[in-house]
Amino acid sequence: MANIKDNKGFTLIELSIVIVIIGLIVAGVVGGQSLVRQAKVRGIITEYNQYMVATNSFKLEYDGLPGDLINANDYGIGTSGDGNKLIYGANVGTGELYYSFAHLANAGLIKGQFTGADAGTPDFQIGVNIPKSSFGNNVTALFTSVDLAGQNCMVLGSNPLFGLHSRINIITFAQPQAGVQGCPRNGFLKVNEAYGIDQKIDDGSADSGIMFSANTIGTNTDGNRCVDNVIDGTGGASYDFNETGENCRLLFKIGL
């Protein structure tokens, strides 16, 4: 007959210790994920600063804007733009929006090699035609302008800059819209993350200063937005802290 002592289970103390250990492991994993996320968000600020420094250096060197430079081909740094001081394309997903990163890279001002080919190219890839952000999730940056809707990968009703400014250039950070790989139009940050960036480098307001935050293209309803109003020339927009999704995209003015 087996000794009854040989069949005893775990004591309450032993079970409690196991539960505590599991809790510590879970807390460590969750905490680690949070730190990784915070680092990725901070990386957006770093990338923005790098592109601004590169753009300023480019203007000093070539007396023009990356993408728009009218004699870029003569300098051997890529396809020439039209020199009108706006970074845009003849149609959505074409032209100077994509030349810009090739110009900067070929001038040795940013790392990487970019084709300068537009979004209509069959093998268009983020990371090949335009940079892929360290944030991941196919987030990319894109130079464009606030001028003619339909020529800049933006959409009038969902872009707060259109109602407030004209003829300025911007860098936008976003995820590509489905079916429009070369036009980053979808949000990727939570409201508190976008607001945190805004506080660090600007005025903390979604609709003023050098940084604007906007909803994913075409959305302004509860549950899938970043700001509480789409600016189309009237009213203002504030961060909607009731939203918990990753619906914010960022737009930075280039003061050149």
N, C-alpha and C positions, 0 to 999 in steps of 0.2 A: 504494500500500500504506500502510495506517495505521501511524503510528508506535507501536511497542509501549508507549512511555512514556505515550501518551495513554489506554491501557486499564488502567492500574494501579488496584487497589482501595485500600481504606483500609489504612493501616499499623496494626500492633498498638498503637502509641502512640495513634493517633487513635481506635481502637476502645475503648481503655482509658479515654480521656477521656470518650467518649460514655457508657460504662457508669457512670462516676463521676457524671456529670451526672444521669443517670436515677436513680441511687441517691439523690442529694441531693434530687431532686424528690419521690420516693416518701417519703423520710424526712420531708420538710417537710409533705406531705399528711397522713401518719399522725400526726405530732406536732401538727398543727393540729386534727385530729379529736379527739385526746386532750384538748387544751386546751378545745375547745368542750364536750366531755362533762363535764369537770371543772367548768366554769362552770355548766352545767345542774344538776349535782348540788348545787353550792353554792347555787343559786337556791332549792332546796327549803328550806334553812335560812332563807333570807330570807323566803320566803312564810310559813313556820310562825311566825316572829317577828312578821310583820305581822299575822297572824290573831290571835295571842295578845295583842298590844297593842290591837288593835281590840276583842277580846272583853272585855278588862279595862276599856277605856274605856266600852264599852257598859254593862257591869254598874254602873259608877260613875254613869253618866248615867241609866239606866232602872231600876236595882235589879232586874235580871233577866238571863237569858241570851238571846242571839240565838237565835231559833227558838222558844224556850220562853216568851218574854215574854207574859204573859196579857193585857195591854192594848196590844199592838203596834198594833192597828187604831185605837185611840183616839189614839195618837201619830202616826198616818198613815204608819207605816213598814212596813206589810205585815200579813199574816194573823196573828192572835193564836195563841199556843200555849196550853198548859193550866197553865203556871206551877208544875209539879211538880219543877222543878230538874233534869229530865232531858231531853235533846234526842233525841226519838225520834218514831216514827210509829205509827199504828194498825196498819199492815201494812208489809211490806218495800217500800221505795221511796215512802213517802208522808210527809206531815206535816212536823214540825218540822225534820227533816234538811235540807229544802229551803227552809223559811222563813228559816233562819238567815242565809244570805248576802244575801237580800233585805233583812232587817232591818239588817244591817251597812252595806250599800250605801246604803240609803235614809236611814240615820242619818248618812251622810257619813264613815263610818269606814274603808271600803275603796273602791277604785276599781271602776268597772263598774256595770252594771245587770243585775239578776237577777230572774227572774219569780217565784220562790218556788213555782212549780208543781212537782208531784211527778213521779216517774219514770214514772207511768202515763200522763202526757200524750203523745198521739200524736206530737207534734213535739218531744219532749224532746231537748235538745242540751246537751252540755257546752260551757260558754262562754256559754250563754243562761240555762239554769235554775240551773246551778252553775258555779263558775269553772273555767277551763281553766288548768292550770299552765304556766308558761313552759318547763317541762321538755320539753313536746311529747308526742307519742305518745298524745294524749287523756288524759294523766295529770290527775287532778283531786283536789281536797281535798273532804272531806265531814265536817261535824260529826255526831256520833252519840253514843250512850251505851252503857255496859256495864250492861245491866239485863236486859231480856227478849229472849231470842233470837227472831228472827223479826220484830222491830220496829225493827231498826236497821241493816239492810244488812250485818250481820256473820253469821258462821256459828260456832256454839259450838266445834266441834272444831278449827277452824283459827285461832281468835283467842286468843292467849296471855293477853289481859287477862281473859277470862271466868273462867278458873280461879283468878285471883289477886285480883280486885277485883269489887266490885259497886257499883252506883249512882254511877258516875263518868262524866264526859263526856270525849270524846276528839275529836281531829281525825285523820283518816286520809288518807294519800296513797297512791293506787293507780291502776291502770288499770281501766276498766269490765270486768266479766265479760260474756262474749258472751251476748247475749240479755237482759242486765240492765243497760242503758246507764247508769241512774242509780245503780247500786251499785258503787263501785270496790272490787273484790275481788282483782284480779290484780296480781302483782308487776311491777316495772319497773326495779329497781336490782340491780346485782351485789352479791354479799355484801360485798366489800371497800368498796364505796361506802356501803352502809347502815352498816357498821361505822365508817367514817370519820365519818359524820354523828353517830353515837352517841357517838364519842369527843369530838367537838367540843362538843356541847351537853349531853351526859349522862355516863353512867358506863361506856360501852363494852360493856355487857351487854345481850344481846338480850331478856332477860326481867325487867329491873328498872329502877327509876328513872322518869323521865318519858317516855322513848321506848322503845317495844317494836318489834321487827321480827318479821315473820311471813311464812309461805309464802303463795303464791297459794292461794286457797280450795280446800280439798279435796286438797291435795298434801302428801305427806310421804315421798317416795321418792327414792332417789339420782337425780341428774340434773335434778331440777326443784324443788329446795327452797332455802330461804334459811337456816333454822335446822334443827338436827338432831332436834328433837322438837316435836310439837304439844302445847302445854300445855292440858290439860283438867282441871286441878285437882291433878295429881300430877307430880312430876319437874320438870325445868327445861329450858331451851332455850339452846343456844349457837350462835353463828354457825358455819356449816359452810363452811369456807374451801376445801373440795375442790370445791365447786360453782362453775361458771363462767358459768351462765346469769343472766338478768335476772329473778330470781324473788322479790325482796324487796319487800314493802310495809311502810309505816311507820305506826305508831299513836302519837300523842302525848297524854298525859293533860293535861286542862285542870284545873288546880288551883283551881277556883272553887267 
